[in-house]
Amino acid sequence: MNFVEELEWRGMVHTKMPGTEELLSKEMISAYVGIDPTADSLHIGHLVGVMMLKHLQRSGHKPIVLLGGATGMIGDPSGKSEERNLLDEDTLHHNQACLKNQLTKLLDFDTNEANRAELVNNYDWMKEFSFLEFIRDIGKHITVNYMMAKDSVKKRLTGEAGDGMSFTEFTYQLVQGYDFLHLYKHNNCKLQMGGSDQWGNITTGTELIRRKTGGEAFALTCPLITKADGGKFGKTETGNVWLDPARTSPYKFYQFWLNTSDADAEKYIRIFTLYGKEEIEALIAEHLTAPHLRLLQKALAKDITIRIHSEADYQAALEASEILFGKGTAEALHKLDEDTLLSVFEGVPQFEIQAAELSDGIGIVDLVADKTSIFPSKGEARRMLKDGGVQVNKAKVGEDFTADSSHLLSKKYMLVQKGKKNYYLLIAR
């Protein structure tokens, strides 16, 4: 597999240094992507760089993930208008351990092959580096003129983004450049990859390698992922879409991909899945014959949910989705955990009922027309119950039905459905 060609048809190449493709065709090389461990989970914005490493490994080359334990303490000015919060050492160690667990699901760290993935932390080589050593051994090789010519620096210094730049952030590109030099010397790493906003930092590294060792290193960046409507990729009303199921449930994760627009799904399925070119083209063609079936979005959501979470999580998300659209069963509803239940029925009308009253049981007519206002009158409730138009927890009920504590989902909730599409979530307090 030709790595650059693979990325190009997937729409994952923004800029590459001349000679990059030739280098990859000559020998097995190591390449790295840097991730700052500013949280204890990756979010889907990180997946672009990780997918670049995945394709690199599939092409027979060696991927290196550099966790920025040192650079995470500084903050990166690229595209940022404000400095990041600086993290203490304990927090960074915790975050790094969590990120490694997630990365092992995406890259092969356990193979016996020479191109097994490797995880490094720049704190390991930066922690003993004194300031005087750094400015003597590294700082003198890169001029201030060179550093100030970078777009990320110019925008901050001219006030286009934020209120200037601290010396700490100004030196970020030197620290990142040194990372590349260190990996070049100790890990035979000749290529750094990242988002297009990292081009300035990456090329500082290639320049430092040239000036310090006389060697040649390369850079390749991918476009920054955007949404067709101009919105920021990976952001929802509640914030980032995380890989950690405790931060973003597998159901919500699945729904994010399922709800993408046709234009975005066509782009994302190339970037975030491992489907081949012919498979993707066939999927797109089939999708175009019946866009309302959302075949493209379903294929995208399935592939990525299984790889990030599991087959079981995908099946659970699928069943949960069907509940909302009237196809789910009572059994599927009872299997939902509390977080998924609340995610599925987020936004539906809610009513509080007294848990104590449920101990003795509440007749269905009183429940839906008196204890709650699901129906405006008992007469209307009886008519619909008689016609079989009321369900409790996805099971049809009649006028003689009595709701009690045994009907609570997760010992707290009851789902009432009026007609085909009107859901109400009752919460016992």
Phi, psi and omega in degrees: 000127177277114188300311183294318177300320179299313179294323184294316180288339177276357180075031187247017176241124175258304180217142173221144179288143176305136179097351183298312183294321179296318178302314183293333181278342185273323189204164172285125180241166171257141177223151182228157172232136180263139176229124177278126183278060183278354175216168182269018174211148168285154169243175189291344173296329179287339188296333182298309179297320180293323177293326174300316178294324179298313179293326177299314181293322178295336179274002177096003180260170187258119178271139174237128172259122178258113174273126187275068178300325179276309182293334176294341177277350185254305187104144186251126183285349186299112177072004181256144179260347180224157177289149177283160172291136180277138185256147177278167188297318181298317179297317180298317179298317178298313181299318181298319180296320180293318181294323180298319178301320180289320183293332180293341177278344187251332180234155182267103179266349190254353181297153176273358180290158182294339183262027177296147182293152181227143178245127178232163182227120185291348175296329182298325180257348180268337189295331181263000184280116179282158180300317181295320177298319184295312183289334179283315188271334184243310186303326185287347183271346181237123183282157176297322178303316180297316183293322182285344180283347180291137182303319183298327179280316182303317183296323180286321183288329180272358178084006178295331180222108177081191185249057179089191187215136178282162176300324179304310182288327180300324183277357183305316184295331176291319180295315178295322176299321178293324176305312181298317178300315180299313181291328177297317184281322189255340183235012181052038183268120186244002182219132171244139180235159179177188177288161184298337178288350181264001185306315181298314179295319182293316182289337171297322177295316179295324179291320179296318178298317180297313184287327186273325186240345186079002181276175182238130177229166191228164182225143175215129179237156176251158179295152172287131185283129179234166175264154183300330181273006179090352179288166182280129180296139173083001179254136173239182179299333181262009176110206183296154169265110187265161175274337179288121182297339177286337180265317176228114183298151176306326178296312180293324177300311179300316182296326179302312182287324181295329185267009178290153178292164179302316182296318180290319181300322180296326179280314185293327183293334176284321187279319193255355179246173179254011175301145178281172184300312182295320178299315182294317179298322178293319178298316180296317179297317179294320179300320183294337179285337180207071185303332183294340178281347176054043182298323181294313180296322180294319179294318178298310183296321180295309184301312187282328178292320179294318183289324181277322182250266179190168175300318180297319179294322178296313180298320179295319179294322179296313179297320179296320179297321182291330178301315184293331183259021170085001183259349185283161181256166176298323179298317179296321179298316182292339180279346183292136172283168187300316182299316181292319177304313181291327177293316182298318186256024175299127178096347177282154179302140180238147176226142175266139175231159183278122180299324181298322180292329179292336179301322180270345181095142178235127177298146186298322181295316177296322183297315188269346182238348182241303180290334174227173178246040176299320173245143181288340180209159178292328179298316179293323178297316180297318181299316182287325176297320180296325180275003179074027184262012180236133176234144171241121182053045176068016176239131180295141180231156177252184185294340182270003183289138176239125179271133176221186186300334181291344181269003182282135174272135184051032177061019188212335190238153173222135182254121177248134180239128178248115184073206185273329192237354185263111180253149177220133180254119179262133182241121181274125181249000000 
